[in-house]
Amino acid sequence: MATAARPIPPATDDRGALSRMVMALLDHWQLGTDDQAAFLGLAPGNRAALARYRRGEAIGTSRDQFERVGHLLAIHQALRQLFPANPELAYGWMTTRNRAFDQLSPAEVIRTWGFAGVLMVRAYLDRALTQ
């Protein structure tokens, strides 16, 4: 009987670099502590975990968190592709109200809907890239 292959999580050093990268991204998006925690699937205001990730402690010890980080980095990449000449627009997009999300900002969508919100924002940007 064959079993489905599970993705192999990256080495701890790689996940530490990933931690620093995603925390820098959340800072570029100018998100508050509660939003940063929500984006990573943490309890609101979990400053201890956020501080550990800033120091480079391995992130993505759960599949949920590892997938969230991957989607957040993909969102960042899509924004850089959509706004290559305007990094301020690319970084500010996450906190700007958007008609596509009933006048909520993408950050509010993620805070409200959790992982489903991350997927909604990513899908919206993926569609924008293919148009």
CYANA upper distance limits for C-alpha pairs under 8 A (distance plus 0.5 A):
 10 PRO  CA     14 ASP  CA      6.40
 10 PRO  CA     15 ARG  CA      6.74
 11 ALA  CA     15 ARG  CA      6.83
 12 THR  CA     16 GLY  CA      6.66
 12 THR  CA     58 ALA  CA      6.22
 13 ASP  CA     17 ALA  CA      6.95
 13 ASP  CA     58 ALA  CA      7.61
 14 ASP  CA     18 LEU  CA      6.65
 14 ASP  CA     58 ALA  CA      8.27
 15 ARG  CA     19 SER  CA      6.57
 15 ARG  CA     56 GLY  CA      8.49
 15 ARG  CA     57 GLU  CA      8.09
 15 ARG  CA     58 ALA  CA      5.14
 15 ARG  CA     59 ILE  CA      5.97
 15 ARG  CA     60 GLY  CA      7.41
 16 GLY  CA     20 ARG  CA      6.99
 16 GLY  CA     53 TYR  CA      7.82
 16 GLY  CA     56 GLY  CA      4.88
 16 GLY  CA     57 GLU  CA      5.49
 16 GLY  CA     58 ALA  CA      4.67
 16 GLY  CA     59 ILE  CA      6.87
 17 ALA  CA     21 MET  CA      6.64
 17 ALA  CA     56 GLY  CA      6.62
 17 ALA  CA     58 ALA  CA      8.24
 18 LEU  CA     22 VAL  CA      6.61
 18 LEU  CA     56 GLY  CA      8.36
 18 LEU  CA     58 ALA  CA      8.10
 18 LEU  CA     59 ILE  CA      7.44
 19 SER  CA     23 MET  CA      6.62
 19 SER  CA     53 TYR  CA      5.53
 19 SER  CA     54 ARG  CA      7.07
 19 SER  CA     56 GLY  CA      6.03
 19 SER  CA     57 GLU  CA      7.20
 19 SER  CA     58 ALA  CA      6.70
 19 SER  CA     59 ILE  CA      5.81
 20 ARG  CA     24 ALA  CA      6.62
 20 ARG  CA     53 TYR  CA      6.72
 20 ARG  CA     54 ARG  CA      5.80
 20 ARG  CA     55 ARG  CA      7.45
 20 ARG  CA     56 GLY  CA      5.83
 21 MET  CA     25 LEU  CA      6.77
 22 VAL  CA     26 LEU  CA      6.70
 22 VAL  CA     69 VAL  CA      7.36
 22 VAL  CA     72 LEU  CA      8.22
 22 VAL  CA     73 LEU  CA      7.68
 23 MET  CA     27 ASP  CA      6.74
 23 MET  CA     50 LEU  CA      8.34
 23 MET  CA     53 TYR  CA      7.50
 23 MET  CA     54 ARG  CA      6.55
 24 ALA  CA     28 HIS  CA      6.71
 25 LEU  CA     29 TRP  CA      6.76
 25 LEU  CA     76 HIS  CA      8.30
 26 LEU  CA     30 GLN  CA      6.88
 26 LEU  CA     31 LEU  CA      6.44
 26 LEU  CA     36 GLN  CA      6.91
 27 ASP  CA     31 LEU  CA      6.65
 28 HIS  CA     91 TYR  CA      6.51
 29 TRP  CA     91 TYR  CA      5.59
 29 TRP  CA     92 GLY  CA      6.62
 29 TRP  CA     94 MET  CA      6.95
 29 TRP  CA     95 THR  CA      7.84
 30 GLN  CA     92 GLY  CA      8.36
 31 LEU  CA     35 ASP  CA      6.26
 31 LEU  CA     36 GLN  CA      6.54
 31 LEU  CA     95 THR  CA      8.49
 32 GLY  CA     36 GLN  CA      6.63
 33 THR  CA     37 ALA  CA      6.65
 33 THR  CA     44 PRO  CA      8.19
 33 THR  CA     45 GLY  CA      6.22
 33 THR  CA     46 ASN  CA      8.25
 33 THR  CA     47 ARG  CA      7.54
 34 ASP  CA     38 ALA  CA      6.64
 34 ASP  CA     44 PRO  CA      5.41
 34 ASP  CA     45 GLY  CA      5.37
 34 ASP  CA     46 ASN  CA      8.18
 35 ASP  CA     39 PHE  CA      6.53
 35 ASP  CA     44 PRO  CA      8.17
 35 ASP  CA    107 ALA  CA      7.81
 35 ASP  CA    111 ARG  CA      6.83
 36 GLN  CA     40 LEU  CA      6.94
 36 GLN  CA     50 LEU  CA      8.38
 37 ALA  CA     41 GLY  CA      6.60
 37 ALA  CA     42 LEU  CA      5.26
 37 ALA  CA     43 ALA  CA      6.76
 37 ALA  CA     44 PRO  CA      6.17
 37 ALA  CA     45 GLY  CA      6.84
 37 ALA  CA     46 ASN  CA      6.80
 37 ALA  CA     50 LEU  CA      7.75
 38 ALA  CA     42 LEU  CA      6.15
 38 ALA  CA     43 ALA  CA      7.44
 38 ALA  CA     44 PRO  CA      6.91
 38 ALA  CA    110 ILE  CA      7.92
 38 ALA  CA    111 ARG  CA      6.17
 38 ALA  CA    114 GLY  CA      7.30
 39 PHE  CA     68 ARG  CA      7.88
 39 PHE  CA    110 ILE  CA      7.10
 39 PHE  CA    111 ARG  CA      7.38
 39 PHE  CA    114 GLY  CA      7.66
 39 PHE  CA    115 PHE  CA      8.35
 39 PHE  CA    118 VAL  CA      8.19
 40 LEU  CA     65 GLN  CA      6.49
 40 LEU  CA     68 ARG  CA      6.84
 40 LEU  CA     69 VAL  CA      7.51
 41 GLY  CA     64 ASP  CA      8.19
 41 GLY  CA     65 GLN  CA      6.90
 41 GLY  CA     68 ARG  CA      8.26
 41 GLY  CA    114 GLY  CA      7.67
 41 GLY  CA    115 PHE  CA      8.00
 42 LEU  CA     46 ASN  CA      7.03
 46 ASN  CA     50 LEU  CA      7.06
 47 ARG  CA     51 ALA  CA      6.48
 48 ALA  CA     52 ARG  CA      6.78
 49 ALA  CA     53 TYR  CA      6.76
 50 LEU  CA     54 ARG  CA      6.72
 51 ALA  CA     55 ARG  CA      6.86
 52 ARG  CA     56 GLY  CA      7.00
 52 ARG  CA     57 GLU  CA      5.86
 53 TYR  CA     57 GLU  CA      5.45
 53 TYR  CA     58 ALA  CA      7.24
 53 TYR  CA     59 ILE  CA      6.99
 59 ILE  CA     65 GLN  CA      8.00
 59 ILE  CA     66 PHE  CA      7.66
 60 GLY  CA     64 ASP  CA      8.10
 60 GLY  CA     65 GLN  CA      5.41
 60 GLY  CA     66 PHE  CA      4.50
 60 GLY  CA     67 GLU  CA      8.28
 60 GLY  CA     69 VAL  CA      8.03
 61 THR  CA     65 GLN  CA      7.51
 61 THR  CA     66 PHE  CA      7.40
 62 SER  CA     66 PHE  CA      6.67
 63 ARG  CA     67 GLU  CA      6.53
 64 ASP  CA     68 ARG  CA      6.65
 65 GLN  CA     69 VAL  CA      6.71
 66 PHE  CA     70 GLY  CA      6.90
 67 GLU  CA     71 HIS  CA      6.74
 68 ARG  CA     72 LEU  CA      6.61
 68 ARG  CA    115 PHE  CA      7.50
 68 ARG  CA    118 VAL  CA      7.83
 69 VAL  CA     73 LEU  CA      6.68
 70 GLY  CA     74 ALA  CA      6.71
 71 HIS  CA     75 ILE  CA      6.62
 71 HIS  CA    118 VAL  CA      7.50
 71 HIS  CA    119 LEU  CA      7.89
 71 HIS  CA    122 ARG  CA      7.37
 72 LEU  CA     76 HIS  CA      6.79
 72 LEU  CA    118 VAL  CA      7.87
 72 LEU  CA    122 ARG  CA      8.48
 73 LEU  CA     77 GLN  CA      6.69
 74 ALA  CA     78 ALA  CA      6.63
 74 ALA  CA    122 ARG  CA      7.83
 75 ILE  CA     79 LEU  CA      6.71
 75 ILE  CA    121 VAL  CA      8.04
 75 ILE  CA    122 ARG  CA      6.09
 75 ILE  CA    125 LEU  CA      7.55
 76 HIS  CA     80 ARG  CA      6.74
 76 HIS  CA     90 ALA  CA      8.36
 77 GLN  CA     81 GLN  CA      6.76
 78 ALA  CA     82 LEU  CA      6.60
 78 ALA  CA    125 LEU  CA      6.81
 78 ALA  CA    126 ASP  CA      7.58
 78 ALA  CA    129 LEU  CA      7.67
 79 LEU  CA     83 PHE  CA      6.46
 79 LEU  CA     84 PRO  CA      8.44
 79 LEU  CA     90 ALA  CA      5.70
 79 LEU  CA     91 TYR  CA      8.30
 79 LEU  CA     93 TRP  CA      8.49
 79 LEU  CA    125 LEU  CA      7.99
 80 ARG  CA     84 PRO  CA      5.68
 80 ARG  CA     87 PRO  CA      7.59
 80 ARG  CA     90 ALA  CA      6.44
 81 GLN  CA    129 LEU  CA      8.33
 82 LEU  CA     90 ALA  CA      8.23
 82 LEU  CA    128 ALA  CA      8.50
 82 LEU  CA    129 LEU  CA      7.38
 83 PHE  CA     87 PRO  CA      7.24
 83 PHE  CA     89 LEU  CA      7.33
 83 PHE  CA     90 ALA  CA      6.24
 84 PRO  CA     90 ALA  CA      8.46
 86 ASN  CA     90 ALA  CA      6.92
 87 PRO  CA     91 TYR  CA      6.53
 88 GLU  CA     92 GLY  CA      6.35
 89 LEU  CA     93 TRP  CA      6.29
 90 ALA  CA     94 MET  CA      8.49
 92 GLY  CA     96 THR  CA      6.95
 93 TRP  CA    105 SER  CA      8.47
 93 TRP  CA    106 PRO  CA      8.17
 94 MET  CA    105 SER  CA      6.73
 94 MET  CA    106 PRO  CA      5.54
 94 MET  CA    107 ALA  CA      5.91
 95 THR  CA    105 SER  CA      5.68
 95 THR  CA    106 PRO  CA      6.84
 95 THR  CA    107 ALA  CA      6.17
 95 THR  CA    108 GLU  CA      8.23
 96 THR  CA    104 LEU  CA      8.31
 96 THR  CA    105 SER  CA      5.50
 96 THR  CA    106 PRO  CA      7.76
 97 ARG  CA    101 PHE  CA      8.28
 97 ARG  CA    103 GLN  CA      5.49
 97 ARG  CA    104 LEU  CA      5.39
 97 ARG  CA    105 SER  CA      4.50
 97 ARG  CA    106 PRO  CA      7.77
 98 ASN  CA    102 ASP  CA      7.22
 98 ASN  CA    103 GLN  CA      5.28
 98 ASN  CA    104 LEU  CA      6.32
 98 ASN  CA    105 SER  CA      6.15
 98 ASN  CA    106 PRO  CA      7.89
 99 ARG  CA    103 GLN  CA      5.25
 99 ARG  CA    104 LEU  CA      7.94
101 PHE  CA    105 SER  CA      7.47
101 PHE  CA    106 PRO  CA      7.75
101 PHE  CA    109 VAL  CA      7.79
104 LEU  CA    108 GLU  CA      6.39
104 LEU  CA    109 VAL  CA      6.99
105 SER  CA    109 VAL  CA      6.87
106 PRO  CA    110 ILE  CA      6.79
106 PRO  CA    121 VAL  CA      6.78
107 ALA  CA    111 ARG  CA      6.62
108 GLU  CA    112 THR  CA      6.43
109 VAL  CA    113 TRP  CA      6.36
109 VAL  CA    114 GLY  CA      8.26
109 VAL  CA    117 GLY  CA      5.81
109 VAL  CA    118 VAL  CA      8.23
109 VAL  CA    121 VAL  CA      8.21
110 ILE  CA    114 GLY  CA      5.56
110 ILE  CA    115 PHE  CA      7.42
110 ILE  CA    116 ALA  CA      7.91
110 ILE  CA    117 GLY  CA      4.68
110 ILE  CA    118 VAL  CA      5.84
110 ILE  CA    121 VAL  CA      8.21
111 ARG  CA    117 GLY  CA      7.87
112 THR  CA    117 GLY  CA      7.64
113 TRP  CA    117 GLY  CA      5.06
113 TRP  CA    118 VAL  CA      8.32
114 GLY  CA    118 VAL  CA      7.07
115 PHE  CA    119 LEU  CA      6.90
116 ALA  CA    120 MET  CA      6.67
117 GLY  CA    121 VAL  CA      6.70
118 VAL  CA    122 ARG  CA      6.66
119 LEU  CA    123 ALA  CA      6.45
120 MET  CA    124 TYR  CA      6.68
121 VAL  CA    125 LEU  CA      6.85
122 ARG  CA    126 ASP  CA      6.55
123 ALA  CA    127 ARG  CA      6.67
124 TYR  CA    128 ALA  CA      6.79
125 LEU  CA    129 LEU  CA      6.71
126 ASP  CA    130 THR  CA      7.08
127 ARG  CA    131 GLN  CA      6.94
